[in-house]
Amino acid sequence: MNLRHLRLIAFALVTLGSVVVGSAADAKRPNVLWLIGEDFSPDLGCYGAKEVWSPNLDQLAAQGMRFNRMFTTAPVCSASRSAFMTGMYQTTIGAQNHRSHRDDGYTVPAGVRPITDWMRDAGYLTANIRVFPAALGFRGSGKTDWNFTYPAQPFDSDQWSDLKGRQPFMAQVNFQETHRTFHGPKRADPAKVVLPPIYPDHPVTREDWAAYLDDASELDRKIGLVLRQLETDGLADDTIVIFMGDHGQAHVRGKQFVYDDGLRVPFIVRWAKNFPEPNGFKSGTVSDRIMEAIDIAPTLLAIAGAAKPAKMQGRILFGDRAEPARDVAFGARDRCDETVFRFRTVRDARFRYIRNFTPERPFLQANAYKERQYPVWNLIKELGAAGKLTEWQQKFYLSPTMASEELYDMDTDPWSMQNLVGSKDPAHQSTLARLRSTLDRWLTDSDDQGRVLEPAALAAAVGFTKPVVTGAAKQKQSKQAN
């Protein structure tokens, strides 16, 4: 074989390689529409909630997959979003304290980036939609709320009109509904709402719970408009739709606390019709698989055909590159507003274990945000002073300290009311030892940055000074307004 032949072969190999690479790069890939509700637990009709009207999300669940055990890694927006947008535990990247690092130039560790950066590198338009066609009658909130400084532009666009001509895209729509203050049209009957037994059965509580469900119904209405616009623009069959909450419900023991009501969120996925369903996904089914919100980022990269970054802690959920399902989900809460706690938790399919590193502080430790926005927070204090709480409510909410450890059987005690740490049952003690050990390993393996609390002066600097409206006064104001 002479030199000319060798050159021809080399040219052919290079050309063939270019064709193969080009074909992979040009292969059609699905769009992603990522819908995020704020401060929202699985309080939808498809999850069994009453006095809520959610036909659009119920239909989305029927068309796709509904997941029962999706947990965020923090029970407050900024820490949770910092985690699921990077695919990393907030405690690993130093983003665990609520609304921290906004002005000090702190950036995430090397090798960690928001999912928008990785998707842009994979050829996706990234968008956080604020502006819709005028006929929809509302705007997206455009929320990011990350606990780190991001020096670049995280999204390419905030305009719905950009999506059709710039595919594939990964577009978020952030909805303010279900975050206080509630403002949805009144539909739920306070007399008919199903109150958890952890809260006092009182008109203030019932009105507040109904208002939350009304916001859930309004959230569903707006999502229905977005989904219909997706159809109108001819994008629906090429688009995977994801719906989730950014953390649990905006109630006294939900947001900011690491029980299921603070960490468990709805997670619904509808696959794009023009793309085959991947391994691990089957439309029209319900899954009890344990998942963490940080798993969304690597899953999106797998959908885009991109590699999972080396440091990313989330797991790929679907497809040929899907990683093993989780046995447990972890969660953490650190400073929220001016209020310093440090909780760490692990949840398996049946039990939740919580470790409290600040047990000397009461549950109702001063928090101006909750005192101002949560009428039941203040109602509990008023009813407690009047001797009108149940024994459990009085002990849990108004004790001067908290338990250093908690263990709950979520199958028999879904509202986490019976702490099993002191149980004499050998099975409970075995579970306690196992989950203690599991949490210890995670704290070490994830390099938990919350082991050192923020200075007290820094925590105090983020407090609020607006006047507090108590539960009874809140009810009186509501009646006067109506």
Secondary structure as GFF3:
##gff-version 3
##sequence-region A 1 482
A	DSSP	alpha_helix	3	26	.	.	.	ID=ss1
A	DSSP	beta_strand	31	37	.	.	.	ID=ss2
A	DSSP	three_ten_helix	45	47	.	.	.	ID=ss3
A	DSSP	alpha_helix	55	63	.	.	.	ID=ss4
A	DSSP	beta_strand	65	71	.	.	.	ID=ss5
A	DSSP	alpha_helix	77	84	.	.	.	ID=ss6
A	DSSP	alpha_helix	115	121	.	.	.	ID=ss7
A	DSSP	beta_strand	125	131	.	.	.	ID=ss8
A	DSSP	three_ten_helix	134	136	.	.	.	ID=ss9
A	DSSP	beta_strand	157	159	.	.	.	ID=ss10
A	DSSP	three_ten_helix	160	162	.	.	.	ID=ss11
A	DSSP	beta_strand	169	175	.	.	.	ID=ss12
A	DSSP	alpha_helix	203	232	.	.	.	ID=ss13
A	DSSP	three_ten_helix	236	238	.	.	.	ID=ss14
A	DSSP	beta_strand	239	245	.	.	.	ID=ss15
A	DSSP	alpha_helix	260	263	.	.	.	ID=ss16
A	DSSP	beta_strand	264	270	.	.	.	ID=ss17
A	DSSP	beta_strand	285	292	.	.	.	ID=ss18
A	DSSP	three_ten_helix	293	295	.	.	.	ID=ss19
A	DSSP	alpha_helix	296	303	.	.	.	ID=ss20
A	DSSP	beta_strand	329	333	.	.	.	ID=ss21
A	DSSP	beta_strand	343	347	.	.	.	ID=ss22
A	DSSP	beta_strand	351	356	.	.	.	ID=ss23
A	DSSP	alpha_helix	368	373	.	.	.	ID=ss24
A	DSSP	alpha_helix	375	385	.	.	.	ID=ss25
A	DSSP	alpha_helix	391	398	.	.	.	ID=ss26
A	DSSP	beta_strand	405	409	.	.	.	ID=ss27
A	DSSP	alpha_helix	426	445	.	.	.	ID=ss28
A	DSSP	three_ten_helix	449	451	.	.	.	ID=ss29
A	DSSP	alpha_helix	456	460	.	.	.	ID=ss30
A	DSSP	alpha_helix	471	481	.	.	.	ID=ss31
###
